[in-house]
Amino acid sequence: MLKDLVKRNRSYRGFDESRRVTREELLEMVDCARLAASSVNQQPLKYYLAWEKEEVDCIQALTKWARQLPEMVLPHPGMCPTAFIIICQDLRIHESLARFQKDVGIAVQTILLSAAEMDLGGCMIGNFTAGSVKEELSLPEYLAPLLIVAVGKPAEQVVLTEIEDGESTAYYRDAQDVHYVPKRKLSDIVLSKKGVL
């Protein structure tokens, strides 16, 4: 079951805007993240939830998507996410942003797996200006936005493909707008004293 959720948990860049994500669904995702591991159990992460259309549209305008596809505008018009979770670090708990990057990774994966279990999906967005987000959302100085998580009902096809060692891992889209995500083979990533599998 976990492997099925992991396979469904893709970086979606196209959503069904008629399916609104609720505050309660976002709270459930964050509650799952709250229960996950944290370095030295300091739990410095805080979560800004946005589900009302006006605020979601405002955050969408602050994000940049799919850096590997510069010729495309994603999400396509009319296919934007219907909610966002902004993961922030509370600098009053700890000032080092680098120290808790692993916490951010654990939290976002937990959030997105929780979304997948709800038949929703999302995308991690690191391409934004933290100062603009803080200003637009009137966040206090002690909160540092680290990652934006788009959430919605996926409305696009994402296909995993296996690649040979040395081939490009860059994702791409075909003429039908199907999104392909190359993955290294298991035999190329597992190490032992005898080398790879």
C-alpha positions in Angstrom: 0.0 0.0 0.0 2.8 2.4 0.8 4.5 1.7 -2.5 1.3 2.4 -4.3 1.0 5.8 -2.5 4.6 6.6 -3.4 3.9 5.8 -7.1 0.8 8.0 -7.1 2.7 10.8 -5.3 4.1 12.6 -8.4 4.9 16.3 -8.9 1.7 17.4 -10.5 1.6 20.6 -12.5 -2.0 20.4 -13.7 -5.1 20.3 -11.5 -8.9 20.2 -11.7 -9.9 23.7 -10.5 -13.5 22.6 -9.9 -12.3 20.4 -7.0 -11.6 22.7 -4.1 -9.3 21.5 -1.3 -10.8 22.2 2.2 -9.2 23.6 5.3 -9.9 20.3 7.0 -8.0 18.3 4.4 -5.0 20.6 4.7 -5.2 20.3 8.5 -5.1 16.5 8.2 -2.0 16.6 5.9 -0.2 18.9 8.4 -1.3 16.7 11.3 0.4 13.8 9.6 3.6 15.9 9.1 3.4 17.0 12.8 3.8 13.4 13.9 6.8 12.7 11.7 10.4 12.8 12.9 12.2 16.0 13.6 16.0 16.7 14.1 16.6 16.7 17.9 12.8 16.7 18.2 13.0 20.6 18.0 10.0 20.8 15.6 10.8 24.3 14.2 8.4 24.0 11.3 5.2 26.0 11.0 2.6 25.7 8.2 0.7 28.4 6.5 -2.6 27.1 5.0 -4.3 28.7 2.0 -7.5 27.3 0.5 -9.7 30.3 -0.3 -9.5 31.2 -4.0 -8.4 34.7 -3.7 -5.4 33.9 -1.5 -4.6 30.8 -3.5 -4.5 32.9 -6.7 -2.2 35.4 -4.9 0.3 32.7 -3.9 0.1 31.1 -7.3 1.3 34.4 -8.8 4.4 34.3 -6.5 5.5 30.9 -7.7 7.5 29.6 -10.7 7.0 26.1 -12.0 8.9 23.4 -14.0 12.3 25.0 -14.4 13.3 22.1 -16.7 10.6 23.1 -19.2 11.3 26.9 -19.7 9.4 26.9 -23.0 6.1 26.0 -21.2 3.8 27.9 -18.9 2.8 25.5 -16.2 0.3 25.0 -14.8 -1.7 25.6 -18.0 -4.4 28.3 -17.6 -7.4 26.9 -15.8 -5.4 24.0 -14.3 -3.9 25.7 -11.2 -3.8 24.1 -7.7 -6.7 24.9 -5.4 -4.7 25.1 -2.1 -1.2 25.7 -0.8 0.8 24.8 2.3 3.8 27.0 2.9 6.3 25.4 5.1 8.1 27.9 7.3 10.8 27.7 10.0 10.2 29.5 13.3 13.5 31.2 13.9 12.6 31.7 17.6 13.0 27.9 17.9 16.2 27.7 15.9 18.0 30.1 13.6 19.9 27.6 11.4 17.9 27.0 8.2 20.4 24.5 6.9 20.2 22.3 10.0 16.5 21.5 9.5 16.4 21.0 5.7 15.9 17.2 6.4 12.9 18.1 8.5 11.4 20.0 5.5 12.0 16.9 3.3 10.3 14.6 5.8 7.4 17.0 6.3 6.7 17.6 2.6 6.9 13.9 1.7 4.5 13.1 4.6 2.1 15.9 3.4 2.1 14.7 -0.2 1.6 11.0 0.8 -1.3 12.1 2.9 -2.7 14.0 -0.1 -2.3 11.0 -2.3 -4.2 8.9 0.2 -7.1 11.5 -0.2 -6.9 11.1 -4.1 -5.3 14.5 -4.2 -1.8 15.5 -5.4 0.7 18.2 -5.2 4.0 19.7 -6.2 6.9 21.0 -4.1 7.9 24.5 -5.2 11.2 25.9 -4.2 11.3 28.6 -7.0 9.9 31.6 -5.2 11.2 34.7 -3.4 10.8 34.3 0.3 10.7 38.0 1.0 7.8 38.5 -1.5 5.9 35.6 0.2 6.5 37.1 3.7 5.3 40.5 2.6 2.2 39.3 0.6 1.0 37.1 3.5 2.1 39.5 6.3 4.2 36.8 8.0 6.1 37.9 11.1 9.8 38.4 10.9 10.6 35.2 12.8 9.0 33.0 10.2 11.2 32.0 7.2 9.3 30.5 4.2 11.3 27.4 3.1 9.0 25.6 0.6 5.6 26.0 -1.0 3.5 22.9 -1.5 0.8 23.2 -4.2 -2.2 20.9 -3.5 -5.2 19.9 -5.7 -6.9 17.2 -7.7 -4.5 16.0 -10.3 -5.7 16.5 -13.9 -2.8 15.3 -15.9 -1.0 12.1 -16.7 2.5 11.5 -15.2 4.4 8.4 -16.4 7.5 7.0 -14.7 10.1 5.6 -17.0 13.3 3.6 -16.3 16.6 4.9 -17.7 19.9 3.3 -18.4 22.9 4.4 -16.3 24.2 7.7 -17.7 21.0 8.7 -19.4 19.4 12.1 -18.6 17.1 12.4 -15.6 15.4 15.5 -17.0 11.6 15.3 -17.0 9.8 16.1 -20.3 6.4 16.2 -22.0 5.2 14.7 -25.2 3.0 16.3 -27.9 -0.1 15.1 -25.9 1.1 16.9 -22.8 1.9 13.6 -21.0 4.6 14.3 -18.4 7.4 11.7 -18.2 9.7 11.3 -15.2 12.9 9.3 -15.8 14.0 7.1 -12.8 17.3 5.3 -12.3 17.0 1.5 -12.1 17.1 -0.1 -8.7 20.2 -2.1 -9.8 22.0 1.2 -10.5 21.5 2.8 -7.1 22.0 -0.1 -4.6 25.5 -0.4 -3.3 27.3 -3.2 -1.4 30.9 -4.4 -0.9 30.6 -6.2 -4.2 29.4 -3.0 -6.0 26.0 -2.3 -7.3 23.4 -5.1 -7.6 
